[in-house]
Each structure stands twice: as structure tokens, then as C-alpha cells.
Amino acid sequence: MYNRRGFFDKTKVEFLKASRESKSLSLAIYDLDNFKAINDFCGHEVGDLVLKEVTKIVKDNIRESDVFGRFGGDEFIILFPGCDLKSTLRVLDRIRVAVGKIEEPSLKGRELSLSFGLTTTRDGTGSFEELVALADSALYEAKNSGRNTIKSI
């Protein structure tokens, strides 16, 4: 998993490549719902464990060609080169469901869930920054509509 700077360096190249070749590209930003409460009530060690488990689930469900990184705080970002909206939704839903099945005694009965914001470009138009802004807006929509969901713009 890349840090923020590494992610943006790698994905700008992928975005330019997709633009040149007029290929699909999807970008998702996700957030661990109520993560602050996990840290506050279960401890930061449990929060770290949760981050590791969720990261493993994400890595197990994305392709080697996908780019995965930290966006900031408890938000993470994934670029899916050559992936259309429908395919990306299937992957994200698989991840969302798998995270919801995590059973960790240290969570003291708290359930885990993720909210996703997703956007896809089919023709390489716009800028990479616009793509990120759209996915981020979709994430806020997912959080405001009850969490544990995927919203796309």
C-alpha cells in the first residue's frame, strides 16, 4: 500500500495512460465508519489491528495492477485502471461485505463497515484532480446517507 504521495505519483501516470488510450478508469475512496469510536472505546492497538485486517481484505480483493494507498486519516484510495463502473462496484461490494464479517473479540461487539465514494471515467476527459474530487464527494454522500454503502458519481 502506498502512502499519499506515492499513490498520487503512481496514479497520475496511470491516469495519463488511460487518457491516451481512451480506457476506463475507476477511482474509489473509502472510510472506516465510526473508526474514531473504535480507537476511543477499544484502544488504539485494536484500531491498528482493524486497519491491518481491512487492508488485508482490500489487497486480497484487488488486482495486482490496481493501485492502493492511504488518502488521509482513516480514508484510503484505490485506482482501478481499465475497470468500468459495474466491475468496480462488484469488487467494492465484495470488500464491504467481507469487512462486515470481521469478528474480532477486541471490538467489544462493535461491527465494522466501510463507506465508499466511486467515480469512473470512460474517455479520459477531465483531470486526475477532478476524478479525486468526484470520488471524495461521493464518499461524503455515502457517509451522509447512512454509511456502509457505495455511492458513485
DSSP file with accessible surface (Angstrom, degrees, kcal/mol):
  #  RESIDUE AA STRUCTURE BP1 BP2  ACC     N-H-->O    O-->H-N    N-H-->O    O-->H-N    TCO  KAPPA ALPHA  PHI   PSI    X-CA   Y-CA   Z-CA
    1    1 A M              0   0   99      0, 0.0    68,-0.2     0, 0.0     2,-0.2   0.000 360.0 360.0 360.0 134.3    0.0    0.0    0.0
    2    2 A Y  B     -a   69   0A 102     66,-2.8    68,-2.1     1,-0.1     2,-0.1  -0.534 360.0-121.8 -83.6 152.7    1.3    3.4   -1.0
    3    3 A N     >  -     0   0  108     66,-0.2     4,-2.8    -2,-0.2     5,-0.2  -0.313  46.5 -88.4 -77.1 176.2    1.4    6.5    1.2
    4    4 A R  H  > S+     0   0  123      1,-0.2     4,-2.4     2,-0.2     5,-0.2   0.923 127.5  45.0 -56.3 -48.9   -0.4    9.5   -0.1
    5    5 A R  H  > S+     0   0  191      1,-0.2     4,-2.4     2,-0.2    -1,-0.2   0.933 114.5  48.1 -64.0 -46.2    2.5   10.9   -2.1
    6    6 A G  H  > S+     0   0   17      1,-0.2     4,-2.4     2,-0.2     5,-0.2   0.901 111.0  52.4 -60.5 -40.6    3.5    7.6   -3.6
    7    7 A F  H  X S+     0   0    0     -4,-2.8     4,-2.9     1,-0.2     5,-0.2   0.954 111.3  45.3 -60.5 -49.2   -0.1    6.9   -4.5
    8    8 A F  H  X S+     0   0   34     -4,-2.4     4,-1.8    -5,-0.2    -2,-0.2   0.883 112.0  51.7 -67.3 -35.8   -0.5   10.2   -6.4
    9    9 A D  H  X S+     0   0   96     -4,-2.4     4,-1.0    -5,-0.2    -1,-0.2   0.948 115.7  41.5 -62.3 -47.2    2.8    9.8   -8.2
   10   10 A K  H  X S+     0   0   82     -4,-2.4     4,-1.6    -5,-0.2    -2,-0.2   0.912 115.6  48.5 -67.5 -43.1    1.9    6.3   -9.4
   11   11 A T  H  X S+     0   0    0     -4,-2.9     4,-2.9    -5,-0.2     5,-0.2   0.802 100.9  62.2 -76.7 -26.9   -1.7    7.1  -10.3
   12   12 A K  H  X S+     0   0   87     -4,-1.8     4,-2.3    -5,-0.2    -1,-0.2   0.915 105.8  49.0 -62.9 -37.1   -1.1   10.3  -12.3
   13   13 A V  H  X S+     0   0   94     -4,-1.0     4,-2.3     2,-0.2    -2,-0.2   0.932 112.0  48.0 -64.5 -45.0    0.9    8.1  -14.7
   14   14 A E  H  X S+     0   0   32     -4,-1.6     4,-2.5     1,-0.2    -2,-0.2   0.888 110.5  52.1 -63.4 -39.3   -1.9    5.6  -14.9
   15   15 A F  H  X S+     0   0   12     -4,-2.9     4,-2.5     2,-0.2    -2,-0.2   0.935 110.0  47.8 -63.5 -45.3   -4.4    8.4  -15.5
   16   16 A L  H  X S+     0   0  102     -4,-2.3     4,-2.5     2,-0.2    -2,-0.2   0.904 111.6  51.1 -63.0 -39.8   -2.4    9.8  -18.3
   17   17 A K  H  X S+     0   0   89     -4,-2.3     4,-2.1     2,-0.2    -2,-0.2   0.932 111.1  47.4 -62.7 -45.6   -2.0    6.4  -19.9
   18   18 A A  H  X>S+     0   0    8     -4,-2.5     5,-2.2     1,-0.2     4,-0.6   0.892 111.5  52.0 -63.7 -38.0   -5.8    5.8  -19.7
   19   19 A S  H ><5S+     0   0   33     -4,-2.5     3,-0.7     2,-0.2    -2,-0.2   0.928 110.6  47.2 -63.3 -46.3   -6.4    9.2  -21.2
   20   20 A R  H 3<5S+     0   0  179     -4,-2.5    -1,-0.2     1,-0.2    -2,-0.2   0.883 120.0  38.8 -61.2 -39.9   -4.1    8.5  -24.1
   21   21 A E  H 3<5S-     0   0   87     -4,-2.1    -1,-0.2    -5,-0.2    -2,-0.2   0.394 105.2-126.3 -94.7   2.7   -5.6    5.1  -24.8
   22   22 A S  T <<5 +     0   0   83     -3,-0.7     2,-0.3    -4,-0.6    -3,-0.2   0.907  57.2 152.2  50.6  48.2   -9.2    6.2  -24.1
   23   23 A K      < -     0   0  110     -5,-2.2   101,-0.2    -6,-0.1    -1,-0.2  -0.735  49.3 -96.2-106.0 157.4   -9.6    3.4  -21.5
   24   24 A S        -     0   0   30     -2,-0.3    58,-2.3    58,-0.2     2,-0.3  -0.322  38.3-176.7 -67.3 153.2  -11.9    3.2  -18.5
   25   25 A L  E     -BC  81 121A   0     96,-1.9    96,-2.8    57,-0.2     2,-0.4  -0.954   6.5-163.2-153.9 127.8  -10.5    4.1  -15.1
   26   26 A S  E     -BC  80 120A   0     54,-1.8    54,-3.3    -2,-0.3     2,-0.4  -0.914   0.9-166.1-115.9 147.1  -12.3    3.9  -11.7
   27   27 A L  E     -BC  79 119A   0     92,-2.9    92,-2.1    -2,-0.4     2,-0.4  -0.997   6.3-174.5-133.4 128.1  -11.3    5.6   -8.5
   28   28 A A  E     -BC  78 118A   0     50,-2.7    50,-2.9    -2,-0.4     2,-0.4  -0.966   9.1-166.6-124.1 139.8  -12.7    4.8   -5.1
   29   29 A I  E     -BC  77 117A   0     88,-2.5    88,-2.9    -2,-0.4     2,-0.3  -0.987  15.9-171.5-119.4 132.4  -12.1    6.4   -1.7
   30   30 A Y  E     -BC  76 116A   1     46,-2.9    46,-2.6    -2,-0.4     2,-0.4  -0.918  10.6-161.7-127.7 158.8  -13.2    4.6    1.4
   31   31 A D  E     -BC  75 115A  11     84,-2.1    84,-2.1    -2,-0.3     2,-0.7  -0.989  26.7-119.2-135.4 138.1  -13.5    5.4    5.0
   32   32 A L  E >   - C   0 114A   3     42,-1.4     3,-1.4    -2,-0.4    82,-0.2  -0.734  41.5-121.8 -77.4 116.2  -13.8    3.1    8.0
   33   33 A D  T 3  S-     0   0    5     80,-2.2    80,-0.4    -2,-0.7    -1,-0.0  -0.372  85.1  -5.2 -63.6 133.8  -17.2    4.0    9.5
   34   34 A N  T 3> S+     0   0   95      1,-0.1     4,-1.2    -2,-0.1     3,-0.3   0.782  81.7 152.1  55.3  34.1  -17.0    5.2   13.1
   35   35 A F  H <>  +     0   0   18     -3,-1.4     4,-2.3     1,-0.2     5,-0.2   0.871  65.3  61.1 -64.6 -35.2  -13.3    4.4   13.4
   36   36 A K  H  > S+     0   0  140      1,-0.2     4,-3.0     2,-0.2    -1,-0.2   0.909 101.6  53.7 -58.3 -39.4  -12.7    7.1   16.0
   37   37 A A  H  > S+     0   0   29     -3,-0.3     4,-2.8     2,-0.2     5,-0.4   0.876 105.8  53.2 -64.8 -35.7  -15.2    5.3   18.3
   38   38 A I  H  X>S+     0   0    4     -4,-1.2     4,-2.5     2,-0.2     5,-0.7   0.953 112.6  43.5 -63.3 -48.4  -13.2    2.1   17.9
   39   39 A N  H  X5S+     0   0   24     -4,-2.3     4,-1.1     3,-0.2    -2,-0.2   0.923 117.5  46.7 -61.6 -42.3  -10.0    3.9   18.9
   40   40 A D  H  <5S+     0   0   88     -4,-3.0    -2,-0.2    -5,-0.2    -1,-0.2   0.892 125.2  26.9 -68.7 -42.4  -11.7    5.7   21.8
   41   41 A F  H  <5S+     0   0  125     -4,-2.8    -3,-0.2    -5,-0.2    -2,-0.2   0.719 133.1  30.4 -97.8 -23.3  -13.6    2.7   23.3
   42   42 A C  H  <5S-     0   0   14     -4,-2.5     4,-0.3    -5,-0.4    -3,-0.2   0.567 110.8-108.7-110.7 -16.9  -11.4   -0.2   22.3
   43   43 A G     X< -     0   0   19     -4,-1.1     4,-2.0    -5,-0.7     3,-0.2  -0.017  26.4 -85.5 103.5 154.3   -8.0    1.4   22.2
   44   44 A H  H  > S+     0   0  117      1,-0.2     4,-2.7     2,-0.2     5,-0.2   0.790 123.2  61.8 -68.3 -27.4   -5.5    2.3   19.5
   45   45 A E  H  > S+     0   0  149      2,-0.2     4,-2.1     1,-0.2    -1,-0.2   0.918 107.0  45.1 -64.0 -41.1   -4.0   -1.2   19.5
   46   46 A V  H  > S+     0   0   16     -4,-0.3     4,-2.8    -3,-0.2    -2,-0.2   0.911 110.8  54.3 -67.8 -40.6   -7.4   -2.5   18.4
   47   47 A G  H  X S+     0   0    0     -4,-2.0     4,-2.4     1,-0.2    -2,-0.2   0.918 108.5  48.9 -58.1 -42.4   -7.7    0.3   15.9
   48   48 A D  H  X S+     0   0   88     -4,-2.7     4,-2.2     2,-0.2    -1,-0.2   0.911 110.4  51.0 -63.3 -41.8   -4.3   -0.7   14.4
   49   49 A L  H  X S+     0   0   59     -4,-2.1     4,-2.5     2,-0.2    -2,-0.2   0.920 109.6  50.5 -61.1 -43.8   -5.4   -4.4   14.3
   50   50 A V  H  X S+     0   0    1     -4,-2.8     4,-2.9     1,-0.2     5,-0.3   0.929 108.7  51.6 -60.7 -46.0   -8.6   -3.3   12.5
   51   51 A L  H  X S+     0   0   42     -4,-2.4     4,-2.5     1,-0.2    -1,-0.2   0.915 111.0  48.6 -58.2 -42.0   -6.6   -1.3    9.9
   52   52 A K  H  X S+     0   0  151     -4,-2.2     4,-2.2     2,-0.2    -1,-0.2   0.918 112.5  47.4 -65.0 -43.5   -4.4   -4.3    9.2
   53   53 A E  H  X S+     0   0   56     -4,-2.5     4,-2.1     2,-0.2    -2,-0.2   0.916 113.9  46.5 -66.0 -42.7   -7.3   -6.7    8.8
   54   54 A V  H  X S+     0   0    0     -4,-2.9     4,-2.7     2,-0.2    -2,-0.2   0.923 111.0  53.0 -65.6 -42.2   -9.2   -4.3    6.5
   55   55 A T  H  X S+     0   0   20     -4,-2.5     4,-2.8    -5,-0.3     5,-0.2   0.912 108.2  50.8 -59.7 -42.5   -6.0   -3.7    4.5
   56   56 A K  H  X S+     0   0  125     -4,-2.2     4,-2.4     2,-0.2    -1,-0.2   0.925 109.6  50.2 -61.3 -43.7   -5.6   -7.4    4.0
   57   57 A I  H  X S+     0   0   28     -4,-2.1     4,-0.8     2,-0.2    -2,-0.2   0.934 111.9  48.0 -60.7 -45.3   -9.1   -7.8    2.8
   58   58 A V  H >X S+     0   0    0     -4,-2.7     3,-1.4     1,-0.2     4,-0.9   0.964 112.6  47.8 -60.4 -50.5   -8.7   -5.0    0.3
   59   59 A K  H >< S+     0   0  106     -4,-2.8     3,-0.5     1,-0.3    -1,-0.2   0.860 109.5  53.9 -59.9 -36.8   -5.4   -6.4   -1.0
   60   60 A D  H 3< S+     0   0  104     -4,-2.4    -1,-0.3    -5,-0.2    -2,-0.2   0.662 113.2  43.9 -70.5 -16.8   -6.9   -9.9   -1.3
   61   61 A N  H << S+     0   0   40     -3,-1.4     2,-0.3    -4,-0.8    -1,-0.2   0.449 101.6  73.0-111.0  -3.4   -9.8   -8.5   -3.5
   62   62 A I  S << S-     0   0   29     -4,-0.9     2,-0.1    -3,-0.5    18,-0.0  -0.742  82.2-105.4-109.5 162.7   -8.0   -6.1   -5.9
   63   63 A R    >   -     0   0  103     -2,-0.3     3,-1.2     1,-0.1    -2,-0.1  -0.406  27.6-114.0 -79.8 160.3   -5.8   -6.9   -8.8
   64   64 A E  T 3  S+     0   0  202      1,-0.3    -1,-0.1    -2,-0.1    -2,-0.0   0.830 117.9  57.2 -61.6 -30.2   -2.0   -6.5   -8.8
   65   65 A S  T 3  S+     0   0   69      2,-0.1    -1,-0.3    16,-0.1     2,-0.1   0.639  87.6  95.9 -78.7 -12.7   -2.4   -3.8  -11.4
   66   66 A D  S <  S-     0   0   15     -3,-1.2     2,-0.5    14,-0.1    14,-0.2  -0.441  73.6-131.8 -75.7 154.0   -4.7   -1.7   -9.1
   67   67 A V  E     - D   0  79A   3     12,-2.3    12,-2.9    -2,-0.1     2,-0.4  -0.945  23.5-173.3-115.5 124.2   -3.1    1.0   -7.0
   68   68 A F  E     + D   0  78A   9     -2,-0.5   -66,-2.8    10,-0.2     2,-0.3  -0.940  15.9 145.6-122.0 132.1   -4.0    1.1   -3.3
   69   69 A G  E     -aD   2  77A   0      8,-2.8     8,-3.0    -2,-0.4     2,-0.4  -0.960  48.6 -86.2-156.4 174.4   -2.9    3.9   -0.9
   70   70 A R  E     - D   0  76A 118    -68,-2.1     6,-0.3    -2,-0.3   -63,-0.2  -0.737  26.8-174.2 -88.4 131.8   -3.7    6.0    2.1
   71   71 A F  E     -     0   0A  17      4,-2.3     5,-0.2    -2,-0.4     2,-0.2   0.791  61.3 -61.9 -93.3 -37.3   -5.7    9.1    1.4
   72   72 A G  E >  S- D   0  75A  26      3,-2.0     3,-2.8     1,-0.2    -1,-0.3  -0.628  95.0  -7.4 156.4 143.6   -5.5   10.6    4.9
   73   73 A G  T 3  S-     0   0   51      1,-0.3    -1,-0.2    -2,-0.2    -2,-0.1  -0.278 132.6 -20.0  56.2-124.4   -6.7    9.8    8.4
   74   74 A D  T 3  S+     0   0   39    -42,-0.1   -42,-1.4    -3,-0.1     2,-0.4   0.015 115.8 106.3-103.9  28.4   -8.8    6.7    8.2
   75   75 A E  E <   -BD  31  72A  33     -3,-2.8    -4,-2.3   -44,-0.2    -3,-2.0  -0.893  47.1-173.6-110.3 138.7   -9.5    7.2    4.5
   76   76 A F  E     -BD  30  70A   8    -46,-2.6   -46,-2.9    -2,-0.4     2,-0.4  -0.867   9.2-147.2-129.8 160.9   -7.9    5.1    1.8
   77   77 A I  E     -BD  29  69A   0     -8,-3.0    -8,-2.8    -2,-0.3     2,-0.4  -0.973   7.7-168.8-137.0 141.5   -8.0    5.3   -2.0
   78   78 A I  E     -BD  28  68A   0    -50,-2.9   -50,-2.7    -2,-0.4     2,-0.5  -0.997   7.9-156.2-134.3 130.6   -7.9    2.7   -4.8
   79   79 A L  E     -BD  27  67A   0    -12,-2.9   -12,-2.3    -2,-0.4   -52,-0.2  -0.912   4.7-164.0-105.2 131.1   -7.3    3.3   -8.5
   80   80 A F  E >   -B   26   0A   0    -54,-3.3   -54,-1.8    -2,-0.5     3,-1.5  -0.820  11.1-155.5-115.4  87.8   -8.7    0.6  -10.9
   81   81 A P  E 3  S+B   25   0A  20      0, 0.0   -56,-0.2     0, 0.0     3,-0.1  -0.396  78.8   7.4 -65.1 136.4   -7.1    1.0  -14.3
   82   82 A G  T 3  S+     0   0   49    -58,-2.3     2,-0.5     1,-0.2   -57,-0.2   0.654  99.9 127.9  70.9  17.4   -9.1   -0.4  -17.2
   83   83 A C    <   -     0   0   12     -3,-1.5    -1,-0.2   -59,-0.3    -3,-0.1  -0.907  47.5-146.9-113.4 128.7  -12.1   -1.1  -14.9
   84   84 A D     >  -     0   0   69     -2,-0.5     4,-2.3   -60,-0.1     5,-0.2  -0.290  32.9 -96.6 -85.4 175.1  -15.6    0.1  -15.6
   85   85 A L  H  > S+     0   0   59      1,-0.2     4,-2.8     2,-0.2     5,-0.2   0.926 120.2  50.3 -58.6 -48.6  -18.2    1.2  -13.1
   86   86 A K  H  > S+     0   0  148      1,-0.2     4,-1.7     2,-0.2    -1,-0.2   0.920 113.0  45.5 -61.2 -45.8  -20.1   -2.2  -12.9
   87   87 A S  H  > S+     0   0   34      1,-0.2     4,-1.8     2,-0.2    -1,-0.2   0.906 113.6  49.7 -64.4 -42.2  -16.9   -4.2  -12.4
   88   88 A T  H  X S+     0   0    0     -4,-2.3     4,-2.8     1,-0.2     5,-0.2   0.908 106.9  55.0 -65.8 -40.6  -15.6   -1.8   -9.8
   89   89 A L  H  X S+     0   0   59     -4,-2.8     4,-2.4    -5,-0.2    -1,-0.2   0.902 106.5  52.2 -58.7 -40.0  -18.9   -1.9   -7.9
   90   90 A R  H  X S+     0   0  133     -4,-1.7     4,-2.0    -5,-0.2    -1,-0.2   0.926 111.4  46.1 -62.6 -44.2  -18.7   -5.7   -7.7
   91   91 A V  H  X S+     0   0   21     -4,-1.8     4,-2.2     1,-0.2    -2,-0.2   0.944 113.8  48.0 -63.6 -48.3  -15.2   -5.5   -6.2
   92   92 A L  H  X S+     0   0    0     -4,-2.8     4,-2.9     1,-0.2    -1,-0.2   0.888 110.5  51.4 -63.1 -38.2  -16.1   -2.8   -3.7
   93   93 A D  H  X S+     0   0   68     -4,-2.4     4,-2.7    -5,-0.2     5,-0.2   0.900 107.7  52.8 -67.3 -37.9  -19.2   -4.7   -2.6
   94   94 A R  H  X S+     0   0  123     -4,-2.0     4,-2.3    -5,-0.2    -2,-0.2   0.924 112.3  45.6 -59.7 -43.9  -17.1   -7.8   -2.0
   95   95 A I  H  X S+     0   0    0     -4,-2.2     4,-2.5     2,-0.2     5,-0.2   0.938 112.0  51.3 -63.8 -46.7  -14.7   -5.8    0.1
   96   96 A R  H  X S+     0   0   50     -4,-2.9     4,-1.9     1,-0.2    -2,-0.2   0.927 112.4  45.5 -58.5 -45.2  -17.6   -4.1    2.0
   97   97 A V  H  X S+     0   0   56     -4,-2.7     4,-0.8     1,-0.2    -1,-0.2   0.924 111.9  51.8 -66.3 -43.2  -19.3   -7.4    2.8
   98   98 A A  H >< S+     0   0   32     -4,-2.3     3,-0.8    -5,-0.2     4,-0.3   0.907 108.7  50.6 -62.6 -40.1  -16.0   -9.1    3.9
   99   99 A V  H >< S+     0   0    0     -4,-2.5     3,-1.7     1,-0.2    13,-0.3   0.908 105.1  57.4 -64.9 -38.4  -15.2   -6.3    6.3
  100  100 A G  H 3< S+     0   0   39     -4,-1.9    -1,-0.2     1,-0.3    -2,-0.2   0.718 102.7  56.2 -64.8 -18.2  -18.7   -6.6    7.8
  101  101 A K  T << S+     0   0  153     -3,-0.8    -1,-0.3    -4,-0.8     2,-0.2   0.457  75.2 122.8 -93.6  -1.9  -17.9  -10.2    8.6
  102  102 A I    <   -     0   0   24     -3,-1.7     2,-0.6    -4,-0.3    10,-0.3  -0.442  44.4-165.0 -62.1 126.7  -14.8   -9.5   10.6
  103  103 A E        +     0   0  179     -2,-0.2     3,-0.1     8,-0.1    -1,-0.1  -0.927  17.0 164.8-117.4 104.4  -15.3  -10.9   14.1
  104  104 A E    >   -     0   0   44     -2,-0.6     3,-2.2     6,-0.2     5,-0.3  -0.971  30.1-152.3-123.1 113.5  -12.7   -9.5   16.5
  105  105 A P  G >  S+     0   0  116      0, 0.0     3,-1.9     0, 0.0     4,-0.2   0.837  94.5  66.3 -55.1 -31.4  -13.3  -10.1   20.2
  106  106 A S  G 3  S+     0   0   48      1,-0.3   -60,-0.1     2,-0.1    -3,-0.0   0.662  85.5  72.2 -65.6 -15.4  -11.4   -6.9   21.0
  107  107 A L  G X  S-     0   0    3     -3,-2.2     3,-1.7     3,-0.1    -1,-0.3   0.559  97.0-137.6 -77.6  -8.0  -14.1   -4.8   19.2
  108  108 A K  T <  S-     0   0  140     -3,-1.9    -2,-0.1     1,-0.3     3,-0.1   0.902  70.7 -44.0  54.0  45.1  -16.4   -5.5   22.2
  109  109 A G  T 3  S+     0   0   78     -5,-0.3     2,-0.3     1,-0.3    -1,-0.3   0.400 101.4 138.4  85.3  -4.1  -19.4   -6.1   19.9
  110  110 A R    <   -     0   0   90     -3,-1.7     2,-0.3    -6,-0.2    -1,-0.3  -0.575  46.1-137.7 -76.3 135.3  -18.8   -3.2   17.6
  111  111 A E        -     0   0  173     -2,-0.3     2,-0.4    -3,-0.1   -11,-0.1  -0.670  11.6-132.2 -91.9 148.9  -19.4   -4.0   13.9
  112  112 A L        +     0   0    8    -13,-0.3     2,-0.3   -10,-0.3   -10,-0.1  -0.776  30.6 164.7 -99.4 144.0  -17.1   -2.8   11.2
  113  113 A S        -     0   0   22    -80,-0.4   -80,-2.2    -2,-0.4     2,-0.4  -0.984  21.9-143.7-152.6 160.2  -18.3   -1.2    8.0
  114  114 A L  E     -C   32   0A   0     -2,-0.3     2,-0.4   -82,-0.2   -82,-0.2  -0.944   3.7-151.9-124.1 147.2  -16.9    0.8    5.1
  115  115 A S  E     -C   31   0A   0    -84,-2.1   -84,-2.1    -2,-0.4     2,-0.4  -0.967  19.2-159.9-114.8 137.2  -18.4    3.7    3.1
  116  116 A F  E     -Ce  30 150A   0     33,-2.7    35,-2.4    -2,-0.4     2,-0.4  -0.943  15.1-162.6-121.0 141.4  -17.1    4.1   -0.5
  117  117 A G  E     -Ce  29 151A   0    -88,-2.9   -88,-2.5    -2,-0.4     2,-0.4  -0.970  23.4-175.8-114.2 135.0  -17.2    7.0   -2.9
  118  118 A L  E     +Ce  28 152A   0     33,-2.2    35,-2.5    -2,-0.4     2,-0.3  -0.985  15.2 173.1-137.3 140.6  -16.6    6.0   -6.5
  119  119 A T  E     -C   27   0A   5    -92,-2.1   -92,-2.9    -2,-0.4     2,-0.4  -0.983  10.5-161.7-142.4 153.4  -16.2    7.6   -9.9
  120  120 A T  E     -C   26   0A  18     33,-0.6     2,-0.4    -2,-0.3   -94,-0.2  -0.994   5.8-156.9-135.5 140.5  -15.3    6.3  -13.3
  121  121 A T  E     -C   25   0A  12    -96,-2.8   -96,-1.9    -2,-0.4    -2,-0.0  -0.958   8.9-179.8-115.5 136.9  -14.0    7.9  -16.4
  122  122 A R  S    S+     0   0  166     -2,-0.4    -1,-0.1   -98,-0.2   -96,-0.0   0.599  80.9  33.7-107.4 -17.2  -14.6    6.2  -19.8
  123  123 A D  S    S-     0   0   88      2,-0.1  -101,-0.1   -98,-0.1   -99,-0.1   0.363 102.1-112.5-125.5   7.3  -13.0    8.6  -22.2
  124  124 A G        +     0   0   11      1,-0.2     2,-0.1  -101,-0.2  -105,-0.1   0.650  65.9 146.1  73.5  12.9  -10.1   10.1  -20.3
  125  125 A T        +     0   0   90      2,-0.0    -1,-0.2  -103,-0.0    -2,-0.1  -0.433  42.7  27.4 -82.0 161.6  -11.5   13.6  -20.1
  126  126 A G  S    S-     0   0   48     -2,-0.1     2,-0.3     4,-0.1     3,-0.0  -0.228  93.3 -68.5  83.3-175.7  -11.0   15.9  -17.2
  127  127 A S     >  -     0   0   41      1,-0.1     4,-1.8    -2,-0.0     5,-0.1  -0.710  33.7-114.5-111.3 164.8   -8.1   15.9  -14.8
  128  128 A F  H  > S+     0   0    6     -2,-0.3     4,-2.4     1,-0.2     5,-0.2   0.898 118.0  56.6 -63.4 -38.2   -6.9   13.4  -12.2
  129  129 A E  H  > S+     0   0  107      1,-0.2     4,-2.4     2,-0.2    -1,-0.2   0.880 105.4  51.4 -61.7 -37.7   -7.6   16.0   -9.5
  130  130 A E  H  > S+     0   0  110      2,-0.2     4,-2.4     1,-0.2    -1,-0.2   0.897 107.8  52.6 -65.8 -38.7  -11.3   16.3  -10.8
  131  131 A L  H  X S+     0   0    9     -4,-1.8     4,-2.3     2,-0.2    -2,-0.2   0.932 110.5  47.0 -62.0 -44.7  -11.6   12.5  -10.6
  132  132 A V  H  X S+     0   0   14     -4,-2.4     4,-2.6     1,-0.2    -2,-0.2   0.925 111.1  51.8 -63.1 -43.3  -10.3   12.5   -6.9
  133  133 A A  H  X S+     0   0   53     -4,-2.4     4,-2.4     1,-0.2    -1,-0.2   0.896 109.8  49.6 -62.5 -38.8  -12.7   15.4   -6.1
  134  134 A L  H  X S+     0   0   74     -4,-2.4     4,-2.3     2,-0.2    -1,-0.2   0.927 111.7  47.3 -66.4 -44.2  -15.7   13.5   -7.5
  135  135 A A  H  X S+     0   0    0     -4,-2.3     4,-2.1     2,-0.2  -106,-0.2   0.904 111.9  51.4 -64.1 -38.6  -14.8   10.3   -5.6
  136  136 A D  H  X S+     0   0   40     -4,-2.6     4,-2.1     2,-0.2    -2,-0.2   0.917 109.6  49.5 -65.3 -40.9  -14.4   12.3   -2.4
  137  137 A S  H  X S+     0   0   67     -4,-2.4     4,-2.0     1,-0.2    -1,-0.2   0.908 109.9  51.3 -63.2 -40.8  -17.8   14.0   -3.0
  138  138 A A  H  X S+     0   0    0     -4,-2.3     4,-2.4     1,-0.2    -1,-0.2   0.881 106.8  54.8 -64.9 -35.8  -19.4   10.5   -3.5
  139  139 A L  H  X S+     0   0    0     -4,-2.1     4,-2.6     2,-0.2    -2,-0.2   0.936 106.9  49.8 -62.3 -45.1  -17.8    9.3   -0.2
  140  140 A Y  H  X S+     0   0  123     -4,-2.1     4,-2.4     1,-0.2    -1,-0.2   0.893 109.6  52.2 -62.2 -36.0  -19.4   12.2    1.7
  141  141 A E  H  X S+     0   0   96     -4,-2.0     4,-1.1     2,-0.2    -1,-0.2   0.920 109.5  49.3 -64.2 -41.5  -22.7   11.3    0.1
  142  142 A A  H  <>S+     0   0    0     -4,-2.4     5,-1.9     1,-0.2     3,-0.4   0.919 112.3  47.7 -63.9 -42.1  -22.3    7.7    1.3
  143  143 A K  H ><5S+     0   0   30     -4,-2.6     3,-1.0     1,-0.2    -2,-0.2   0.902 113.0  48.4 -65.8 -39.3  -21.4    8.8    4.8
  144  144 A N  H 3<5S+     0   0  139     -4,-2.4    -1,-0.2     1,-0.2    -2,-0.2   0.638 104.5  60.8 -77.4 -13.7  -24.4   11.1    4.9
  145  145 A S  T 3<5S-     0   0   64     -4,-1.1    -1,-0.2    -3,-0.4    -2,-0.2   0.205 133.8 -72.8-101.0  16.6  -26.8    8.5    3.6
  146  146 A G  T < 5 -     0   0   60     -3,-1.0    -3,-0.2    -5,-0.1    -2,-0.1   0.419  67.6-110.4 115.7  -2.5  -26.3    6.1    6.5
  147  147 A R  S   <S+     0   0   96     -5,-1.9   -32,-0.1    -6,-0.2     3,-0.1   0.082  88.6  79.4  70.0 176.2  -22.8    4.6    6.0
  148  148 A N  S    S+     0   0   69      1,-0.2     2,-0.3   -52,-0.0   -33,-0.2   0.887  83.2 100.3  52.8  46.6  -21.9    1.1    5.0
  149  149 A T        -     0   0   40    -35,-0.1   -33,-2.7     2,-0.0     2,-0.5  -0.909  69.7-120.1-149.1 173.5  -22.7    1.8    1.3
  150  150 A I  E     -e  116   0A  29     -2,-0.3     2,-0.4   -35,-0.2   -33,-0.2  -0.990  25.0-174.9-123.5 124.2  -21.2    2.7   -2.0
  151  151 A K  E     -e  117   0A  64    -35,-2.4   -33,-2.2    -2,-0.5     2,-0.4  -0.957   6.3-163.3-117.9 139.4  -22.1    5.9   -3.8
  152  152 A S  E      e  118   0A  53     -2,-0.4   -33,-0.2   -35,-0.2   -17,-0.1  -0.932 360.0 360.0-125.2 147.1  -20.9    6.7   -7.3
  153  153 A I              0   0   87    -35,-2.5   -33,-0.6    -2,-0.4   -15,-0.1  -0.986 360.0 360.0-122.6 360.0  -20.8    9.9   -9.2
